[in-house]
Amino acid sequence: MNSQDDVALNNLGLIYKDMLMIDEAKECFLKAIQINPKNSAFYTNLGQLCHYQQKPNDAEIYFLNALKINPQCFLTLNSLGILHKQNSDNAEKYFQNALQINPQCYQASNNLGLLMIKKKNYSQAKIYLQMAQISNPQVYIVYQNLAFLCLEKQYKSYKDTNFLEAEDYFLKSLQINPQLKLANHNLGLFYYDHQNHYMNKTKEIRQCLLNSQLLIGPFQYLLSNILESYLHSIQDEEERKQLLEKYNLYNDNYQKLSSKDRLKLLQKNLLEAIKINPNDENIYFCLGKLYQYSNNNEALYSFFKAININPQYYNAHYELGNLYKHMDMLEQAKLCYQKAFQINPKSDIALYRLGQIYQQINMFQEAQQCYLKAWQINGNNSYYYINLSNLFEKMNMPLESKQYKILFDQIQYQSEYADKFLFMQSIFQ
């Protein structure tokens, strides 16, 4: 690479930033500025990096320098708005300025929508979020935010139409990325939390929660597996309501049981569910999860049955791998994780588990490849960094081990600092 190529250095810095290699990214941005101090984008990128490092004063200096060079840089104004998120008035001013310069800046529209939700100005929030949707209809998080807006109790009068609108936005979000765990999770819980409106959605609840790989609770299992056959066959709405009331009462009583009695009851109901629908792979999967660490043979049988019904059942292969790993049957576990990743090439966790197996059998190069690939898929999982650190330590590579330990510490600090919901989805937009 030509040492004088400022754009190439900046692009390399962006790659390092995405890989959370902070020091390397900062060095690239600073070198780019040294070569060309009149490019506002370099200062903006450096400011975003400082913001990520929880250095707000440094970030503001770089953002303001960028605006001195180019006062029309709407992305810099958007970044300043995010930086000032604790001060709603200042944040709003920067987001508004960004939109005034470029009305198509969906990042600023989305952030203004979130800000209006925070201020409980729901009608204005919807206007801004719809602006973001029109500007870029392929950003899934905008649809998620619109769905959550529909579910705000103060929004309109919280009528049935709001549920239909929220469902539509959740589904559009999933159309953009069907494998997105967050979108599957939110849609599944939306159906479950509003089951009085969606009594015929038990199959969708089950599938969404399984797609999200969420460890769902016993009553969700019961609702999605046992009630499905009944609810689809019952035409009378009042009868369906009565059935749900019985299971709500059952759930209340369930919460009073000891852990041991809960497992017995769950086992009984899942076995009854198999009698109702013996070809439902998800029921066998749930049984496998139930037996996973208490009865290895029953768990193996249940997972095998699920896979026999549906050979492409990712979750069953993955959990079977976990069971084999627990039983110290590492070769079998390796094959299961490989199959799970073959079915779902976006599964970072299957690669991570495969890397653990390789590390356990001292195949360090293969373990390193798995951890790095998992990290490329999902750079926000701190476990990948600490495993790489430990792996390099075993390989007598102390510098690399230290580098990934630092990255692990940075991720841990970031997760402690992160807000519960607001703005976190757009911090680097």
KOLVEXDREN-231456 format. One line per 2 residues: their letters; for each residue x, y, z of N, C-alpha, C. Coordinates in steps of 0.05 Angstrom, whole numbers. Layout:
BEGIN
a> X:Y:Z:X:Y:Z:X:Y:Z ~ ...
This chain:
BEGIN
mn> 17:-24:0:0:0:0:17:25:0 ~ 11:44:-17:25:69:-18:22:84:8
sq> 44:91:22:42:104:48:29:131:46 ~ 27:142:22:14:169:19:-15:166:12
dd> -26:143:11:-54:140:4:-72:144:28 ~ -81:168:32:-96:175:56:-123:160:56
va> -136:157:33:-162:144:32:-159:114:39 ~ -138:102:30:-133:74:36:-128:70:66
ln> -113:89:78:-108:88:107:-135:91:122 ~ -151:109:113:-177:113:126:-194:88:124
nl> -195:76:101:-211:52:97:-201:29:114 ~ -174:27:116:-162:7:134:-170:12:163
gl> -170:37:170:-179:44:197:-207:36:203 ~ -225:39:183:-253:30:186:-255:0:190
iy> -238:-14:175:-238:-44:178:-229:-51:207 ~ -208:-38:216:-198:-44:243:-219:-36:264
kd> -234:-14:259:-255:-6:278:-277:-28:279 ~ -285:-38:256:-305:-59:255:-296:-84:270
ml> -269:-89:269:-258:-112:282:-251:-106:311 ~ -257:-82:320:-252:-73:348:-222:-73:354
mi> -206:-69:334:-177:-66:338:-172:-36:340 ~ -177:-26:364:-179:3:368:-153:18:363
de> -131:8:374:-106:22:371:-97:24:342 ~ -101:1:328:-94:1:300:-111:20:283
ak> -137:21:290:-155:39:275:-147:68:280 ~ -141:75:305:-134:102:312:-108:111:298
ec> -89:93:296:-64:99:283:-69:104:253 ~ -86:89:240:-92:93:212:-106:120:208
fl> -125:127:224:-139:152:221:-120:176:225 ~ -103:174:245:-83:196:251:-64:199:227
ka> -55:177:216:-37:178:193:-51:191:169 ~ -76:183:165:-92:195:143:-94:225:146
iq> -99:234:171:-101:263:177:-75:277:172 ~ -52:264:179:-26:276:174:-21:280:145
in> -30:261:129:-26:263:100:-45:284:88 ~ -70:284:97:-90:302:86:-107:314:109
pk> -98:336:120:-113:347:144:-138:362:136 ~ -146:362:110:-169:377:101:-193:358:95
ns> -191:333:102:-213:314:97:-229:311:123 ~ -253:321:122:-270:320:147:-277:292:155
af> -279:273:136:-287:246:143:-268:233:162 ~ -242:239:158:-221:227:176:-226:235:205
yt> -232:261:209:-237:271:236:-263:259:248 ~ -283:256:231:-308:244:240:-303:215:249
nl> -289:200:233:-283:172:241:-267:170:266 ~ -248:188:269:-232:189:294:-250:196:318
gq> -268:215:314:-287:223:335:-305:200:344 ~ -315:185:324:-331:161:331:-315:141:347
lc> -290:138:339:-273:119:354:-269:128:383 ~ -265:154:387:-262:164:414:-288:161:430
hy> -310:165:417:-336:161:430:-338:132:439 ~ -331:114:422:-332:85:429:-314:79:453
qq> -291:93:455:-273:89:477:-281:104:502 ~ -305:115:502:-316:131:525:-298:155:530
kp> -290:169:509:-274:194:512:-290:216:498 ~ -312:225:511:-330:244:498:-317:271:491
nd> -299:281:508:-286:307:503:-269:305:478 ~ -253:284:475:-236:281:451:-254:278:426
ae> -276:262:430:-294:258:407:-305:285:397 ~ -314:302:416:-326:327:407:-305:345:393
iy> -281:345:402:-260:361:389:-257:352:360 ~ -255:326:355:-252:316:328:-277:322:311
fl> -301:319:323:-325:325:308:-326:355:300 ~ -319:372:319:-320:401:313:-299:409:292
na> -275:396:293:-255:400:272:-266:392:245 ~ -281:370:244:-292:361:219:-312:382:208
lk> -328:394:226:-347:414:218:-334:440:209 ~ -311:446:220:-297:470:211:-288:467:182
in> -280:442:175:-272:436:148:-296:435:129 ~ -317:422:139:-341:418:122:-366:422:140
pq> -376:446:141:-400:451:158:-425:437:148 ~ -425:426:124:-448:412:112:-447:382:116
cf> -428:372:133:-425:343:137:-447:333:156 ~ -468:323:145:-492:315:161:-486:291:179
lt> -468:273:170:-462:250:187:-446:258:212 ~ -430:279:210:-416:289:233:-436:301:253
ln> -456:316:242:-476:327:260:-492:305:273 ~ -498:284:258:-512:261:271:-495:249:293
sl> -469:246:288:-451:235:309:-451:253:334 ~ -451:279:330:-452:298:352:-478:295:368
gi> -500:290:353:-526:285:367:-525:261:385 ~ -513:239:375:-510:215:391:-492:221:415
lh> -470:236:411:-452:243:432:-466:258:455 ~ -486:275:448:-500:291:467:-527:279:475
kq> -529:253:473:-555:240:478:-567:245:505 ~ -549:250:525:-559:256:552:-573:283:554
ns> -566:300:536:-579:327:535:-598:328:511 ~ -623:323:516:-642:319:494:-643:343:476
dn> -642:367:487:-645:391:470:-621:394:451 ~ -597:389:462:-573:391:445:-574:369:423
ae> -581:345:432:-582:323:413:-601:329:390 ~ -625:339:398:-645:345:378:-635:366:358
ky> -621:386:369:-611:407:351:-592:396:330 ~ -574:378:338:-555:367:319:-569:349:299
fq> -588:333:308:-602:315:289:-618:332:269 ~ -631:353:279:-647:371:261:-629:384:241
na> -605:393:249:-586:405:230:-577:386:209 ~ -573:361:217:-565:340:198:-587:336:177
lq> -612:335:186:-635:332:168:-639:356:150 ~ -634:379:161:-637:403:144:-618:403:121
in> -593:393:126:-573:391:105:-580:368:85 ~ -588:345:97:-595:322:80:-620:309:90
pq> -643:316:79:-668:304:88:-669:273:85 ~ -651:262:70:-650:233:66:-632:218:87
cy> -622:233:106:-604:221:127:-621:204:146 ~ -624:179:139:-642:162:155:-632:158:184
qa> -605:160:187:-594:157:214:-604:179:233 ~ -604:203:223:-614:226:239:-644:223:244
sn> -659:215:223:-688:211:226:-694:190:247 ~ -680:168:246:-684:146:265:-678:156:293
nl> -656:170:296:-648:179:323:-667:200:334 ~ -678:217:316:-698:236:325:-723:222:334
gl> -730:200:320:-754:185:328:-750:173:355 ~ -726:162:361:-721:151:388:-721:173:409
lm> -711:196:401:-710:218:420:-739:227:427 ~ -756:228:407:-784:236:411:-799:215:429
ik> -792:189:426:-803:169:443:-795:175:472 ~ -770:181:476:-760:188:502:-775:212:514
kk> -782:231:497:-796:254:506:-827:250:507 ~ -835:225:500:-864:218:500:-880:234:479
ny> -866:244:459:-879:257:437:-883:237:414 ~ -903:220:417:-906:196:401:-914:202:372
sq> -931:222:368:-939:229:341:-915:238:325 ~ -898:255:337:-874:265:323:-854:242:319
ak> -852:224:339:-834:201:336:-841:185:311 ~ -867:180:307:-875:164:284:-868:178:258
iy> -871:205:257:-864:220:232:-835:215:225 ~ -817:218:246:-788:216:241:-781:187:233
lq> -792:167:247:-785:140:241:-795:132:213 ~ -818:142:205:-828:137:178:-810:151:157
ma> -800:174:164:-781:187:146:-756:170:142 ~ -746:158:164:-723:140:162:-729:116:145
qi> -753:106:149:-762:82:133:-763:88:103 ~ -773:112:96:-775:119:68:-747:125:56
sn> -730:137:72:-703:144:63:-687:119:57 ~ -689:98:75:-675:73:70:-692:50:80
pq> -708:38:62:-727:17:71:-714:-10:78 ~ -687:-11:77:-674:-37:83:-660:-37:110
vy> -666:-18:128:-654:-17:154:-674:-30:174 ~ -667:-54:183:-687:-69:199:-693:-55:225
iv> -674:-41:238:-679:-30:264:-700:-8:264 ~ -703:5:241:-724:26:239:-751:13:242
yq> -755:-10:230:-781:-24:232:-785:-34:261 ~ -764:-43:274:-766:-51:302:-775:-28:319
nl> -763:-5:315:-770:19:330:-799:28:325 ~ -807:25:300:-835:32:294:-855:13:308
af> -847:-13:309:-864:-32:323:-866:-26:353 ~ -843:-20:365:-844:-13:394:-860:13:399
lc> -859:31:380:-874:56:383:-904:49:383 ~ -913:31:366:-941:23:365:-950:10:391
le> -931:-1:406:-939:-15:431:-937:3:456 ~ -929:27:452:-929:46:474:-958:51:483
kq> -964:48:508:-992:50:517:-1003:78:513 ~ -986:98:514:-995:125:511:-1000:132:481
yk> -991:115:463:-993:121:435:-1021:116:425 ~ -1034:136:414:-1063:135:407:-1079:125:431
sy> -1094:104:427:-1110:94:450:-1105:64:455 ~ -1082:54:444:-1074:26:449:-1095:7:440
kd> -1107:11:416:-1128:-6:406:-1117:-29:390 ~ -1135:-47:381:-1126:-71:366:-1110:-63:341
tn> -1117:-41:329:-1103:-33:305:-1073:-29:310 ~ -1066:-21:334:-1038:-17:341:-1023:-44:340
fl> -1036:-65:349:-1024:-92:349:-1019:-101:320 ~ -1038:-96:303:-1035:-104:275:-1012:-89:262
ea> -1011:-63:268:-990:-46:257:-962:-55:268 ~ -960:-61:294:-935:-70:305:-927:-97:293
ed> -946:-115:290:-939:-141:278:-928:-137:250 ~ -941:-119:234:-932:-114:207:-903:-104:207
yf> -896:-86:225:-869:-75:226:-849:-97:235 ~ -856:-114:254:-838:-135:263:-833:-154:239
lk> -854:-161:224:-851:-179:202:-834:-167:179 ~ -837:-141:174:-820:-128:154:-791:-128:163
sl> -786:-125:189:-759:-127:199:-747:-154:193 ~ -763:-175:197:-753:-202:192:-750:-208:162
qi> -765:-195:145:-762:-198:117:-734:-189:108 ~ -725:-168:121:-698:-157:114:-676:-177:122
np> -679:-188:146:-659:-207:155:-673:-229:171 ~ -681:-251:157:-697:-272:170:-682:-286:193
ql> -655:-285:193:-640:-299:213:-633:-282:237 ~ -642:-258:237:-635:-239:259:-647:-248:285
kl> -630:-254:305:-639:-265:330:-657:-244:345 ~ -648:-219:344:-663:-198:358:-692:-195:347
an> -694:-195:321:-720:-192:308:-738:-216:314 ~ -727:-240:313:-742:-264:320:-751:-264:349
hn> -733:-256:366:-739:-254:395:-761:-235:400 ~ -760:-211:388:-780:-190:394:-807:-198:383
lg> -808:-210:359:-833:-218:347:-846:-241:364 ~ -829:-261:372:-840:-283:388:-851:-273:414
lf> -837:-255:428:-847:-245:453:-871:-227:449 ~ -872:-213:427:-895:-196:421:-920:-214:419
yy> -919:-236:404:-942:-254:402:-949:-265:429 ~ -929:-273:444:-934:-286:469:-946:-266:489
dh> -935:-242:491:-944:-222:510:-972:-213:504 ~ -980:-214:478:-1007:-205:470:-1024:-228:460
qn> -1022:-251:474:-1035:-275:465:-1065:-273:463 ~ -1077:-255:479:-1106:-251:476:-1114:-241:449
hy> -1096:-227:436:-1101:-217:408:-1091:-237:387 ~ -1074:-256:396:-1061:-273:376:-1063:-302:385
mn> -1087:-311:390:-1091:-338:401:-1085:-360:379 ~ -1083:-352:354:-1077:-372:333:-1048:-370:324
kt> -1031:-358:340:-1003:-354:332:-984:-371:348 ~ -993:-393:359:-975:-409:376:-952:-421:360
ke> -958:-429:335:-936:-440:318:-915:-418:312 ~ -924:-394:307:-905:-372:302:-889:-365:327
ir> -902:-366:350:-887:-361:376:-865:-381:378 ~ -872:-406:375:-851:-427:378:-828:-423:358
qc> -834:-418:333:-813:-416:313:-796:-392:318 ~ -808:-369:325:-793:-345:330:-774:-348:353
ll> -784:-360:375:-767:-364:398:-745:-383:393 ~ -751:-404:378:-729:-423:371:-709:-410:352
ns> -718:-394:333:-700:-380:315:-682:-360:330 ~ -693:-349:352:-677:-330:367:-657:-344:385
ql> -659:-371:387:-642:-387:405:-645:-377:434 ~ -668:-367:440:-673:-357:467:-680:-382:485
li> -669:-382:509:-676:-404:528:-704:-397:539 ~ -724:-406:526:-751:-399:533:-760:-415:557
gp> -779:-405:573:-788:-417:597:-808:-439:593 ~ -814:-454:614:-832:-477:612:-860:-471:601
fq> -871:-448:609:-898:-443:599:-899:-437:570 ~ -878:-424:560:-877:-420:531:-875:-446:516
yl> -860:-465:527:-859:-492:515:-888:-504:514 ~ -901:-502:537:-928:-514:539:-947:-500:519
ls> -945:-474:519:-964:-459:501:-959:-466:472 ~ -933:-467:464:-927:-471:436:-930:-500:427
ni> -927:-519:445:-928:-547:437:-955:-560:442 ~ -967:-555:466:-991:-570:473:-1016:-555:463
le> -1017:-529:466:-1041:-515:458:-1045:-512:428 ~ -1023:-515:414:-1025:-510:385:-1046:-527:372
sy> -1046:-553:377:-1065:-571:364:-1094:-564:372 ~ -1097:-556:397:-1124:-549:406:-1134:-523:394
lh> -1117:-503:395:-1125:-476:387:-1132:-475:357 ~ -1117:-490:341:-1123:-490:312:-1149:-504:306
si> -1158:-522:323:-1182:-537:318:-1207:-524:329 ~ -1204:-505:348:-1227:-493:361:-1235:-468:346
qd> -1259:-467:336:-1269:-445:321:-1281:-423:338 ~ -1292:-431:361:-1307:-412:378:-1287:-396:394
ee> -1289:-369:390:-1270:-351:404:-1273:-353:434 ~ -1298:-355:444:-1302:-356:473:-1289:-381:485
er> -1291:-403:470:-1279:-428:479:-1249:-426:481 ~ -1237:-413:461:-1208:-409:461:-1200:-392:484
kq> -1215:-371:490:-1209:-354:513:-1210:-370:539 ~ -1230:-387:542:-1232:-403:566:-1208:-422:569
ll> -1200:-433:547:-1177:-451:548:-1152:-437:556 ~ -1148:-413:546:-1125:-397:554:-1126:-389:583
ek> -1150:-383:592:-1153:-377:621:-1145:-400:639 ~ -1152:-424:630:-1145:-448:645:-1115:-451:647
yn> -1102:-445:624:-1072:-448:624:-1059:-425:638 ~ -1071:-402:638:-1060:-380:655:-1062:-388:684
ly> -1084:-400:692:-1087:-409:720:-1066:-431:725 ~ -1063:-449:706:-1043:-470:708:-1015:-457:712
nd> -1009:-437:697:-983:-424:699:-979:-412:727 ~ -1000:-400:738:-998:-388:765:-991:-410:785
ny> -1005:-433:783:-999:-455:801:-972:-467:796 ~ -964:-467:771:-937:-477:763:-915:-462:777
qk> -919:-435:780:-898:-419:792:-894:-426:822 ~ -914:-438:834:-912:-445:862:-898:-472:867
ls> -893:-487:846:-881:-513:849:-851:-511:853 ~ -840:-532:866:-811:-534:868:-799:-540:841
sk> -773:-536:838:-760:-541:812:-763:-570:804 ~ -761:-588:823:-764:-617:816:-792:-623:806
dr> -813:-612:820:-840:-617:811:-846:-604:784 ~ -834:-581:780:-838:-568:754:-828:-585:731
lk> -804:-597:735:-793:-614:714:-811:-639:709 ~ -822:-650:730:-840:-673:727:-865:-665:711
ll> -876:-642:718:-900:-633:704:-894:-626:675 ~ -872:-614:671:-864:-607:643:-860:-632:627
qk> -847:-652:638:-843:-678:625:-870:-691:618 ~ -888:-691:637:-914:-703:633:-929:-690:609
nl> -928:-663:609:-943:-648:588:-930:-651:561 ~ -904:-653:560:-891:-656:534:-896:-684:523
le> -897:-704:540:-903:-731:531:-932:-732:521 ~ -950:-717:534:-978:-716:524:-978:-702:497
ai> -962:-682:494:-961:-667:469:-952:-685:446 ~ -934:-704:452:-924:-723:431:-948:-741:422
ki> -965:-748:441:-988:-765:433:-1006:-749:414 ~ -1009:-723:419:-1026:-706:402:-1013:-703:375
np> -987:-698:374:-973:-694:349:-946:-708:349 ~ -946:-734:341:-921:-750:343:-900:-742:323
nd> -906:-725:304:-887:-718:283:-877:-689:285 ~ -879:-678:309:-870:-651:314:-842:-652:325
en> -822:-645:309:-794:-646:317:-789:-627:341 ~ -804:-605:343:-799:-586:364:-806:-597:392
iy> -825:-615:393:-832:-627:419:-809:-645:428 ~ -799:-661:410:-776:-678:417:-752:-661:425
fc> -748:-638:411:-726:-620:418:-730:-610:446 ~ -754:-602:453:-759:-592:481:-754:-614:501
lg> -762:-639:495:-756:-661:513:-726:-665:516 ~ -711:-663:494:-682:-665:495:-670:-644:513
kl> -680:-619:511:-671:-598:529:-677:-604:558 ~ -701:-616:562:-710:-622:590:-691:-643:602
yq> -684:-664:586:-668:-686:597:-637:-680:595 ~ -630:-658:583:-602:-655:573:-581:-660:595
ys> -585:-651:619:-565:-655:639:-574:-672:663 ~ -596:-687:658:-606:-705:679:-608:-734:670
nn> -613:-738:644:-616:-765:634:-605:-766:605 ~ -579:-773:603:-566:-771:577:-579:-788:556
ne> -587:-813:563:-598:-831:543:-625:-820:532 ~ -642:-810:550:-667:-798:541:-663:-773:524
al> -643:-757:532:-637:-733:517:-627:-740:489 ~ -609:-760:487:-599:-769:461:-622:-779:444
ys> -639:-796:455:-661:-806:440:-679:-784:429 ~ -685:-764:446:-702:-741:438:-690:-725:416
ff> -664:-719:418:-651:-703:397:-650:-719:371 ~ -644:-745:373:-643:-762:349:-671:-763:336
ka> -692:-764:351:-719:-764:340:-724:-738:325 ~ -717:-716:338:-721:-690:325:-706:-688:298
in> -681:-698:298:-665:-697:274:-676:-716:253 ~ -686:-739:262:-697:-758:243:-722:-747:229
in> -738:-731:243:-761:-719:231:-753:-696:213 ~ -733:-681:222:-723:-658:206:-693:-657:206
pq> -680:-670:186:-650:-671:186:-636:-644:185 ~ -651:-623:177:-639:-596:175:-646:-579:200
yy> -652:-592:222:-660:-578:246:-634:-568:260 ~ -627:-543:256:-602:-532:267:-601:-535:297
na> -622:-526:311:-621:-526:341:-616:-554:352 ~ -628:-574:340:-624:-602:350:-595:-611:346
hy> -583:-605:323:-555:-613:319:-537:-598:339 ~ -543:-572:343:-526:-556:361:-528:-567:390
el> -552:-571:399:-556:-580:427:-546:-609:430 ~ -548:-625:410:-536:-652:411:-506:-650:414
gn> -494:-631:400:-465:-626:404:-459:-618:432 ~ -475:-601:444:-471:-593:472:-473:-617:491
ly> -492:-635:485:-496:-659:502:-471:-677:499 ~ -462:-682:475:-438:-698:471:-414:-686:485
kh> -411:-660:483:-389:-646:497:-391:-651:527 ~ -415:-649:538:-420:-654:567:-412:-682:574
md> -417:-701:556:-411:-729:560:-382:-736:553 ~ -366:-716:546:-338:-719:539:-334:-737:514
ml> -354:-736:496:-352:-751:471:-346:-730:449 ~ -320:-723:448:-312:-699:434:-314:-702:403
eq> -308:-726:393:-309:-730:364:-338:-727:354 ~ -357:-738:370:-385:-736:362:-395:-707:364
ak> -386:-693:386:-393:-665:389:-383:-649:365 ~ -358:-655:357:-347:-640:334:-364:-643:309
lc> -373:-667:304:-389:-672:280:-416:-658:281 ~ -427:-656:305:-453:-642:309:-450:-612:304
yq> -429:-600:315:-425:-572:311:-419:-566:282 ~ -404:-583:269:-398:-579:240:-424:-580:224
ka> -442:-599:231:-467:-601:216:-485:-577:222 ~ -485:-567:247:-501:-544:254:-491:-519:238
fq> -465:-516:235:-454:-494:220:-460:-497:190 ~ -459:-521:181:-466:-526:152:-495:-518:147
in> -513:-524:165:-541:-516:162:-544:-486:164 ~ -530:-473:183:-533:-445:187:-505:-432:187
pk> -495:-424:164:-468:-412:162:-464:-386:177 ~ -487:-374:186:-485:-349:201:-483:-354:231
sd> -481:-379:239:-481:-386:268:-453:-383:279 ~ -448:-361:292:-422:-357:305:-419:-376:329
ia> -441:-382:343:-438:-398:367:-431:-427:361 ~ -440:-437:338:-432:-465:330:-402:-466:324
ly> -392:-445:311:-363:-443:305:-347:-441:331 ~ -358:-425:350:-345:-421:375:-343:-448:390
rl> -365:-463:391:-364:-489:405:-345:-508:391 ~ -345:-507:364:-326:-524:349:-297:-517:356
gq> -292:-491:358:-265:-483:366:-258:-493:394 ~ -277:-493:412:-271:-504:439:-263:-533:438
iy> -277:-548:420:-271:-577:417:-242:-580:407 ~ -236:-565:385:-208:-566:374:-187:-559:395
qq> -193:-538:411:-174:-530:431:-170:-552:452 ~ -192:-565:459:-191:-586:479:-175:-610:470
in> -174:-615:443:-159:-638:433:-132:-628:421 ~ -124:-604:429:-98:-592:422:-94:-588:392
mf> -115:-584:378:-113:-576:349:-116:-546:348 ~ -94:-532:356:-95:-504:361:-100:-487:336
qe> -88:-495:314:-92:-479:289:-121:-480:280 ~ -134:-503:282:-162:-506:275:-180:-490:294
aq> -172:-490:320:-187:-475:340:-185:-445:334 ~ -161:-436:327:-157:-408:321:-175:-400:297
qc> -176:-416:276:-192:-409:253:-222:-407:260 ~ -231:-426:277:-259:-425:285:-265:-400:302
yl> -249:-393:321:-253:-370:337:-253:-344:320 ~ -234:-343:301:-232:-319:285:-257:-316:266
ka> -266:-339:255:-290:-338:238:-314:-330:255 ~ -317:-341:279:-339:-334:296:-338:-304:303
wq> -315:-294:307:-311:-265:313:-319:-248:289 ~ -312:-257:265:-319:-242:241:-349:-241:238
in> -364:-262:245:-393:-262:244:-405:-244:265 ~ -395:-246:289:-406:-231:312:-383:-220:329
gn> -374:-195:323:-352:-183:337:-359:-173:364 ~ -385:-175:372:-393:-164:398:-393:-184:421
ns> -385:-209:415:-385:-230:436:-358:-231:448 ~ -356:-222:473:-330:-220:486:-317:-247:491
yy> -333:-268:492:-321:-295:497:-301:-303:475 ~ -306:-294:451:-288:-301:429:-260:-289:434
yi> -260:-265:446:-234:-252:451:-219:-266:474 ~ -233:-273:495:-219:-285:518:-210:-313:510
nl> -225:-327:493:-216:-354:484:-192:-352:465 ~ -192:-331:448:-168:-327:431:-144:-320:449
sn> -149:-304:469:-127:-297:488:-116:-322:501 ~ -133:-339:512:-124:-363:525:-111:-382:505
lf> -121:-383:481:-110:-401:460:-82:-392:453 ~ -78:-366:448:-51:-356:442:-31:-360:465
ek> -42:-359:489:-25:-364:512:-15:-393:512 ~ -32:-412:505:-24:-440:503:-5:-444:480
mn> -7:-427:459:10:-430:436:37:-414:440 ~ 41:-404:464:65:-389:470:68:-364:453
mp> 46:-350:450:46:-325:434:35:-303:453 ~ 52:-293:471:43:-275:492:32:-248:482
le> 44:-237:461:35:-211:451:7:-213:440 ~ 2:-234:424:-25:-238:413:-45:-243:436
sk> -37:-258:455:-54:-264:478:-61:-238:493 ~ -42:-221:497:-47:-196:511:-66:-178:494
qy> -62:-178:468:-79:-161:450:-108:-168:453 ~ -114:-194:452:-143:-202:454:-154:-200:482
ki> -136:-201:502:-146:-196:530:-154:-167:533 ~ -139:-149:520:-146:-120:521:-173:-116:507
lf> -177:-129:484:-202:-126:469:-225:-137:486 ~ -220:-159:500:-241:-170:518:-249:-150:539
dq> -229:-138:552:-234:-118:573:-250:-94:562 ~ -244:-86:537:-258:-63:525:-287:-70:520
iq> -293:-95:510:-320:-103:505:-336:-105:532 ~ -323:-115:553:-336:-117:578:-343:-90:589
yq> -325:-71:585:-330:-44:595:-353:-31:579 ~ -353:-36:553:-374:-25:536:-401:-36:544
se> -403:-62:550:-429:-73:557:-439:-62:583 ~ -421:-56:602:-429:-44:627:-439:-16:623
ya> -427:-2:604:-434:26:600:-459:30:584 ~ -466:10:567:-488:13:548:-514:19:561
dk> -530:36:549:-556:42:559:-574:18:554 ~ -597:17:566:-616:-6:564:-626:-9:535
fl> -634:13:522:-645:9:495:-639:34:478 ~ -646:57:488:-647:81:472:-619:88:461
fm> -618:94:436:-595:103:421:-574:80:416 ~ -574:59:432:-553:39:429:-553:27:402
qs> -577:25:389:-578:12:363:-566:29:341 ~ -561:55:347:-552:72:325:-526:86:332
if> -510:75:351:-487:90:361:-466:94:340 ~ -464:77:320:-444:81:299:-456:84:272
q> -482:93:271:-494:97:244:-485:124:233
